[in-house]
């Protein structure tokens, strides 16, 4: 399913009698549990546990337990829940996980249709992340955007008064900033978000692709990929700290807040933490969309969603809770508690009050228009997840930055991808 027409066709029959309240829960359970990955924004988790969960219990008598799994640990937790068919009824998912756990997740097409009718429609580009075999296996919560985070004061000192619109101009700006002792710092190690957040968009912006739309034909060995690799090598050597080759997701945050780097690719969490703990740095921190390349501008999709496990003893009660959670009264407040860390895939949020308090978060909303899953234009699949888990694309770029030839790193990546996609 790739268009809104497909969505409407699939869910046309699900809207009769739709409601977004929990009033119709019958024989309700005494308690249910939601487990999701802990947010980098602590007030976001606290708001659910301390405000939303008690509100729902007061309204329905159902206690909602909230389990926050350590960052990076949710996929393992979800795997255990699916294999044992026990534990929390509702789970947080990321990226394309609904495809990996299809058989363990309840069809939520009826709930998705209700939400889409009331506060949507849903953005078309999120469908591949959560719709499996024409069934909504998760409800998108929001995208954890990966954009450019930079020091406005240092850029101005280097004579750059506006964030560069394309990669070549950002390279030129980076040269100037590095000479002034303010290098860039973009992750090239085996993290889980900040590396993919700029390397996939870089590849796409030069016209490179990992796999074709058929999900089988590997396309990585191309002139376009070679141009992206060559640029990345220059970008690394001429603008960055060498340490970035071993960085994971925490390193660029620490380096930025430690005033070691002037620009990185990250979620909005750097500014959120700076506003709380480093107010002087916060004053001179801003965001920008990823630069465009010869073939356009792109961003990575990291869709945080909520799914319902098939082992849930009362699926109707769990669906009722999800309807309540995704009503704007709750949705708005929980999103606001996260300071726009999650950009919702709903049309009514294009000009929503949640964006008003901090205009510097607006690029995260704008980035949704050019956001794709990691294996784009290939379909979401187990093979796509395997490619990401094995860091095929990340290592291709990182090895080039270490000194390997463009031809060799692409050949290695092509061989890995052919094995991965052939096996699937």
C-alpha positions in Angstrom: 0.0 0.0 0.0 1.6 3.2 -1.1 -1.1 5.8 -1.6 -3.9 7.4 0.5 -6.4 5.8 -2.0 -5.1 2.4 -1.0 -5.5 3.3 2.6 -9.1 4.5 2.2 -9.9 1.4 0.2 -8.6 -0.9 2.9 -10.2 0.9 5.8 -13.4 2.1 4.2 -15.5 -0.4 6.2 -13.8 0.3 9.5 -15.3 3.7 10.2 -18.8 2.8 11.0 -19.6 3.8 14.6 -16.0 4.9 15.1 -15.2 6.6 18.4 -12.0 7.8 20.0 -13.1 7.4 23.6 -12.6 4.5 26.0 -16.3 4.5 27.2 -17.2 1.3 25.4 -14.8 -1.0 27.2 -16.7 -4.0 28.5 -15.4 -6.5 31.1 -12.3 -4.4 31.3 -9.1 -5.8 32.7 -7.7 -4.4 35.9 -4.4 -3.5 34.3 -2.5 -3.3 31.0 1.1 -2.5 30.2 2.8 -0.4 27.6 6.5 -1.0 26.9 8.6 1.3 24.7 12.1 2.5 24.4 13.0 5.2 26.8 13.1 8.6 25.2 16.1 10.8 25.2 13.7 13.4 26.6 13.0 12.3 30.2 9.9 14.5 30.6 8.3 12.6 27.8 8.4 9.3 29.7 7.5 11.0 33.0 4.5 12.6 31.5 3.0 9.3 30.4 3.7 7.6 33.8 2.8 10.5 36.0 -0.1 12.2 34.1 -1.6 10.1 31.3 -1.7 6.7 32.9 -3.4 8.1 36.1 -5.9 10.0 34.0 -6.9 6.8 32.1 -7.2 4.8 35.3 -9.4 7.5 36.8 -11.5 7.5 33.7 -11.9 3.7 33.2 -10.6 2.0 36.3 -7.8 0.3 34.2 -4.3 0.8 35.5 -1.8 1.4 32.8 1.7 0.4 33.6 4.5 2.0 31.7 7.8 0.2 31.1 10.6 2.2 29.6 13.4 0.1 28.1 16.9 1.4 27.9 17.8 3.2 24.7 18.8 0.6 22.1 17.2 -2.3 24.0 13.7 -2.3 22.7 14.2 -4.6 19.7 15.6 -7.3 22.0 12.7 -6.8 24.5 10.2 -7.0 21.7 11.8 -10.2 20.4 11.5 -11.8 23.8 7.8 -10.8 24.1 7.0 -12.1 20.7 8.8 -15.4 21.2 7.4 -16.1 24.6 3.9 -14.8 23.8 3.7 -13.1 27.2 4.4 -9.8 28.8 3.1 -6.3 27.9 0.1 -6.0 25.7 1.2 -2.8 23.9 4.6 -2.2 22.6 6.6 0.5 21.0 8.1 -0.2 17.6 10.7 1.5 15.4 11.7 1.8 11.8 10.1 -1.2 10.0 9.7 -3.5 13.0 6.0 -4.3 12.2 7.3 -6.2 9.2 9.6 -8.3 11.4 6.9 -9.2 13.9 3.9 -9.3 11.6 2.6 -12.6 13.0 2.7 -11.4 16.6 0.9 -8.1 16.0 -2.8 -7.4 15.9 -4.4 -5.7 12.9 -5.1 -2.1 13.9 -6.6 -0.9 10.6 -9.9 0.0 12.3 -8.1 2.2 14.8 -5.8 3.8 12.2 -8.9 4.6 10.1 -10.6 6.3 13.0 -7.6 8.4 13.9 -7.0 9.3 10.3 -10.6 10.4 9.9 -10.5 12.5 13.0 -7.1 14.2 13.1 -5.5 13.0 9.8 -5.2 12.0 7.1 -2.0 10.1 7.7 1.1 11.0 5.7 1.5 8.6 2.8 5.2 8.0 3.3 4.7 6.4 6.7 2.6 3.5 5.2 5.6 1.3 4.3 6.8 1.4 7.9 3.6 0.2 9.6 1.3 -1.4 6.9 2.1 -5.0 6.3 0.2 -7.0 3.7 -2.5 -4.2 3.6 -3.0 -4.3 7.4 -1.9 -1.6 9.9 0.3 -3.5 12.3 1.2 -0.4 14.3 0.0 3.2 14.8 2.7 5.8 14.0 3.4 8.1 16.9 6.0 10.3 15.3 9.3 10.5 13.4 12.5 11.0 15.3 14.1 13.3 12.8 17.8 13.4 12.0 18.8 16.9 10.9 21.7 19.2 11.0 22.5 20.7 14.4 24.9 23.6 14.4 26.4 26.6 16.3 25.1 29.8 14.8 27.8 31.9 16.5 30.8 29.9 15.2 29.3 29.7 11.7 28.9 33.5 11.7 32.5 33.9 12.9 33.6 31.9 9.8 31.5 34.2 7.6 28.7 31.7 7.1 25.5 33.6 8.0 23.0 31.0 6.6 23.2 27.3 6.8 24.5 25.9 3.5 21.8 24.4 1.3 23.9 21.8 -0.5 26.6 19.4 0.5 29.4 21.1 -1.4 28.7 24.4 0.3 28.6 22.7 3.7 32.0 21.2 2.9 33.3 24.6 2.1 31.9 26.0 5.4 33.3 23.0 7.3 36.8 23.8 6.0 36.6 27.3 7.3 35.3 26.2 10.7 37.9 23.5 11.1 40.6 26.1 10.5 39.2 28.1 13.3 39.2 25.2 15.7 35.6 24.3 15.3 35.4 21.0 13.3 32.3 19.0 12.4 31.5 15.7 14.0 29.2 13.3 12.0 29.0 9.7 13.4 30.6 7.0 11.2 30.7 4.2 13.8 28.3 1.4 14.7 25.6 3.4 16.5 21.9 3.0 15.7 20.6 6.3 14.5 23.0 9.2 14.0 25.1 7.3 11.4 22.2 6.3 9.3 20.6 9.7 9.8 23.1 11.4 7.4 24.7 8.6 5.3 21.5 7.2 3.7 20.3 10.7 2.8 23.8 11.5 1.4 23.7 8.4 -0.8 20.2 9.2 -2.0 21.0 12.9 -2.7 23.7 11.8 -5.2 21.3 9.3 -6.8 22.7 6.2 -5.2 20.4 3.4 -4.1 20.9 0.2 -2.1 18.3 -1.9 -3.8 15.6 -1.5 -6.5 11.9 -1.3 -5.9 11.6 -5.0 -6.4 13.6 -5.6 -3.2 15.9 -8.0 -5.0 18.0 -6.1 -7.5 21.1 -4.6 -5.8 21.9 -1.1 -7.2 24.7 0.0 -5.0 27.5 -0.4 -7.6 26.9 2.8 -9.6 28.6 6.0 -10.6 26.1 7.8 -8.3 27.3 5.8 -5.3 30.9 6.4 -6.2 30.3 10.2 -6.2 28.6 10.0 -2.8 31.6 8.0 -1.4 34.1 10.3 -2.8 32.3 13.3 -1.3 32.1 11.6 2.1 35.8 11.0 2.1 36.5 14.7 1.4 33.9 15.7 3.9 35.5 13.6 6.6 39.1 14.6 5.9 38.5 18.3 5.5 35.9 19.1 8.1 35.8 16.5 10.9 37.5 15.0 14.0 39.1 11.6 13.2 37.3 10.2 16.3 34.0 10.1 14.4 35.0 6.8 12.9 34.4 5.1 16.3 31.5 7.3 17.4 28.2 5.9 18.5 25.0 7.9 19.1 26.1 9.4 22.4 29.4 10.8 21.2 28.2 13.6 18.9 25.9 14.8 21.6 28.7 15.0 24.2 31.1 16.6 21.7 28.5 19.3 20.7 27.6 20.1 24.3 31.3 19.9 25.2 32.0 22.6 22.5 34.3 20.3 20.6 32.3 20.4 17.3 30.3 23.1 15.5 27.9 20.8 13.4 26.5 17.3 13.5 23.5 15.3 12.4 21.1 14.5 15.3 17.6 14.6 16.6 16.4 17.6 18.5 17.7 16.1 21.8 20.9 18.2 21.7 18.9 21.4 21.9 16.5 20.0 24.5 19.4 19.1 26.8 21.2 22.3 26.1 18.2 24.4 27.1 18.0 22.5 30.4 21.7 22.2 31.3 23.8 24.5 29.0 21.7 27.6 28.4 24.5 29.6 26.8 25.0 26.9 24.2 21.3 26.6 23.7 21.2 30.3 22.7 23.5 29.7 19.7 22.2 26.3 18.6 19.9 25.8 15.6 18.6 23.2 13.2 18.5 22.9 9.4 17.3 20.4 6.9 19.9 18.0 5.4 21.8 19.6 2.5 20.6 18.6 -1.0 22.8 16.9 -3.5 22.6 16.7 -7.3 19.5 14.5 -7.0 17.6 16.2 -4.3 17.2 16.5 -0.5 16.4 13.5 1.7 16.0 12.5 5.4 15.9 9.2 7.2 12.6 7.8 8.6 12.8 6.6 12.2 9.1 6.1 12.9 8.2 5.5 16.5 4.9 3.6 16.6 2.7 1.6 19.0 1.5 -1.9 18.3 -0.7 -4.5 20.0 0.5 -8.0 20.7 -1.7 -10.9 19.7 -1.3 -12.5 23.1 -3.1 -9.6 24.8 -6.0 -11.2 26.7 -8.4 -8.3 26.0 -7.6 -6.8 22.6 -10.7 -4.6 22.7 -9.7 -2.9 25.9 -6.2 -2.3 24.5 -7.6 -0.8 21.3 -9.8 1.4 23.4 -6.8 2.7 25.2 -4.9 3.4 22.0 -7.9 5.3 20.7 -7.9 7.4 23.8 -4.1 7.9 23.6 -4.3 9.1 20.0 -7.1 11.6 20.6 -5.7 15.1 20.2 -6.2 16.0 23.8 -3.7 13.3 24.9 -1.6 13.2 21.7 -0.9 16.9 21.9 0.1 17.0 25.5 2.4 14.0 25.3 4.1 15.3 22.1 4.5 18.7 23.8 6.1 17.0 26.8 8.7 15.6 24.4 9.5 19.1 22.9 8.7 18.0 19.4 11.3 15.2 19.5 8.6 13.2 17.7 7.1 14.7 14.5 3.6 13.2 14.0 2.6 11.8 10.6 -0.8 13.5 10.7 -2.0 16.3 8.5 -3.7 18.2 11.3 -0.3 18.7 13.0 1.1 20.6 10.1 0.1 23.9 11.8 -0.5 22.6 15.3 0.1 24.7 18.4 2.7 22.1 19.5 5.2 23.7 17.2 4.7 27.3 18.5 6.8 27.4 21.6 10.1 26.7 19.8 10.4 27.7 16.1 13.9 26.0 16.0 12.1 22.6 15.9 10.2 23.4 12.8 12.7 21.8 10.4 11.9 18.5 11.9 8.3 18.9 10.8 9.4 20.0 7.3 11.7 17.0 7.0 8.8 14.6 6.9 8.1 15.6 3.3 11.5 14.1 2.2 11.7 11.2 4.6 12.2 7.5 3.7 13.0 4.2 5.3 16.6 3.0 5.2 16.2 0.6 2.2 14.2 3.1 0.0 13.2 2.7 -2.8 13.2 -1.0 -1.9 10.3 -2.3 0.2 10.5 -2.8 3.9 11.7 -6.3 4.6 13.8 -8.6 6.7 16.6 -8.1 4.2 16.4 -4.4 4.7 16.7 -4.8 8.4 19.6 -7.2 8.0 21.5 -4.7 5.9 21.0 -2.0 8.5 22.0 -4.4 11.4 25.2 -5.4 9.5 26.1 -1.7 8.9 26.6 -2.4 5.2 26.1 1.2 4.1 27.8 2.7 7.1 30.9 0.6 6.7 31.1 1.4 3.0 31.4 5.1 3.8 33.6 4.6 6.9 36.1 2.4 5.1 36.5 5.0 2.4 37.1 7.6 5.0 39.8 5.4 6.5 41.6 5.2 3.2 40.2 2.3 1.2 39.5 2.9 -2.5 36.0 3.8 -3.7 36.0 0.8 -6.0 36.8 -1.6 -3.2 34.3 -0.3 -0.6 31.5 -0.4 -3.2 32.4 -3.9 -4.3 32.4 -5.1 -0.8 29.0 -3.5 -0.1 27.6 -4.9 -3.3 28.7 -8.5 -2.4 27.2 -8.2 1.0 23.9 -6.8 -0.3 23.6 -9.4 -3.0 24.0 -12.1 -0.4 21.5 -10.5 1.9 18.8 -9.9 -0.7 19.4 -13.2 -2.5 18.9 -15.1 0.8 15.5 -13.4 1.3 
